[in-house]
Amino acid sequence: MPSLGAPELLLHRIVRYLAVASSMKNKDGKPGYSYVQPIILKLLITWLADCPNAVQCFLDSRPHLTYLLELVSSTSSTVCVRGLAAVLLGECVIYNKSSENGKDGFTIADAISQKIGLTSYFLKFDEMQRSFIFSSVKPAQSHKPLTRSTTASMAEIEDKLLGRNATLAEDLARTGHSHPELMAGSGSDRVQVETLRRDLQEASQRVEMLKAEKAKIESEALMYQNLAGKLESDLKSLSDAYNSLEQTNIHLEKEAKTLKSGGTSTSPDIEAIKAEAREEAQKESEAELNDLLVCLGQEQSKVEKLSARLSELGEDVDKLLEGIGDDMALPEDEDEED
């Protein structure tokens, strides 16, 4: 009971002391009481071990779980602090017998998976065991498991752990994770899983790059499709001009026939002018047609390359090009010679 305010549970007070010790900094900006955090964490681990009531009391305050998840993921904390926090978080799953929604073992395991990631979570144990502080401490000769039940045998404890692991495995399967064996896996197994996960991420990035490349190629294909439409429009304009020239030629021939029927002596001059006009128009038409054919050849080469690339990406090229040029057709050329 504090001097002012409502009563406070001792367990909650200790967690608050842990949070205060974690937030205090020295003059250099580094944690000022880093040696206090492992002591408090070991006290909490001893308190919650094999004691569902203590676990329930710890989880009664929702900020406790949030703070513990942040402490495990914190890069400013020491390796031992992160490892001990991971052990305490694991006890909230292993020794949790609550059926209340939001506080049961399934919820805690799901929070670990979402906020930390199972692979990263289990690596915290390996990092702590490889640390100098952890490895330099010699275990006591008569070490006893941290349990309140002094009459429980090691077989009973092992059965409890196996049962809790099976429960966690069912939860991991329910949440969509495919590596429940990590609960009992060795460090090398977890490293292998981490490698596979990195490979999966790289493959996902590769897929995204291919999608972006595919979108770029489709954009270029659309641009060339529009360019092909413009070239077809230019060909139609050239065809119209050629038809107009033919009509003019026919008109001139009619006038020549009229002049011939009138007995005029200027018909040779008219024929010469007509031939010269026809030759000049034909030269211009051939020059423009040659330019268009060159452009069409270049665009055809680009379209073939894009079509091949789109086929590699699984696109239906014929469907993309369907309907292009259906509404435009070059009129047939008919040359009439006198």
ZIWOGI-V999847 format. One record per backbone hydrogen bond with DSSP energy under -0.5 kcal/mol. CO is the residue of the C=O (numbers start at 1). NH is the residue of the N-H. If there is no record, write none. Layout:
# ZIWOGI-V999847
{{CO;NH} {CO;NH}}
This chain:
# ZIWOGI-V999847
{{9;13} {10;14} {11;15} {12;16} {13;17} {14;18} {15;19} {16;20} {17;21} {18;22} {19;23} {20;24} {21;33} {24;32} {24;33} {26;29} {30;26} {31;34} {33;36} {33;37} {34;38} {35;39} {36;40} {37;41} {38;42} {39;43} {40;44} {41;45} {42;46} {43;47} {44;48} {45;49} {48;51} {51;55} {52;56} {53;57} {54;58} {55;59} {56;60} {57;60} {58;61} {60;62} {61;64} {61;65} {62;65} {62;66} {63;67} {64;68} {65;69} {66;70} {67;71} {68;72} {69;73} {70;74} {78;82} {79;83} {80;84} {81;85} {82;86} {83;87} {84;88} {85;89} {86;90} {87;91} {88;92} {90;93} {90;94} {91;95} {93;96} {95;97} {100;103} {100;104} {104;108} {105;109} {106;110} {107;111} {108;112} {109;113} {110;114} {111;115} {112;116} {112;117} {117;121} {118;122} {119;123} {120;124} {121;124} {121;125} {122;125} {122;126} {123;127} {124;128} {125;129} {126;130} {127;131} {128;131} {131;135} {132;136} {133;137} {134;137} {136;138} {140;143} {145;147} {148;150} {149;152} {153;157} {154;158} {155;159} {156;160} {157;161} {158;162} {159;163} {160;164} {161;165} {162;166} {163;167} {164;168} {165;169} {166;170} {167;171} {168;172} {169;173} {170;174} {171;175} {172;177} {173;176} {179;182} {180;183} {181;184} {181;185} {186;190} {187;191} {188;192} {189;193} {190;194} {191;195} {192;196} {193;197} {194;198} {195;199} {196;200} {197;201} {198;202} {199;203} {200;204} {201;205} {202;206} {203;207} {204;208} {205;209} {206;210} {207;211} {208;212} {209;213} {210;214} {211;215} {212;216} {213;217} {214;218} {215;219} {216;220} {217;221} {218;222} {219;223} {220;224} {221;225} {222;226} {223;227} {224;228} {225;229} {226;230} {227;231} {228;232} {229;233} {230;234} {231;235} {232;236} {233;237} {234;238} {235;239} {236;240} {237;241} {238;242} {239;243} {240;244} {241;245} {242;246} {243;247} {244;248} {245;249} {246;250} {247;251} {248;252} {249;253} {250;254} {251;255} {252;256} {253;257} {254;258} {255;259} {256;260} {257;261} {258;262} {259;264} {260;263} {264;267} {266;270} {267;271} {268;272} {269;273} {270;274} {271;275} {272;276} {273;277} {274;278} {275;279} {276;280} {277;281} {278;282} {279;283} {280;284} {281;285} {282;286} {283;287} {284;288} {285;289} {286;290} {287;291} {288;292} {289;293} {290;294} {291;295} {292;296} {293;297} {294;298} {295;299} {296;300} {297;301} {298;302} {299;303} {300;304} {301;305} {302;306} {303;307} {304;308} {305;309} {306;310} {307;311} {308;312} {309;313} {310;315} {311;314} {315;317} {316;320} {317;321} {319;322} {321;324} {323;326} {325;328} {333;335} {334;336} {335;337}}
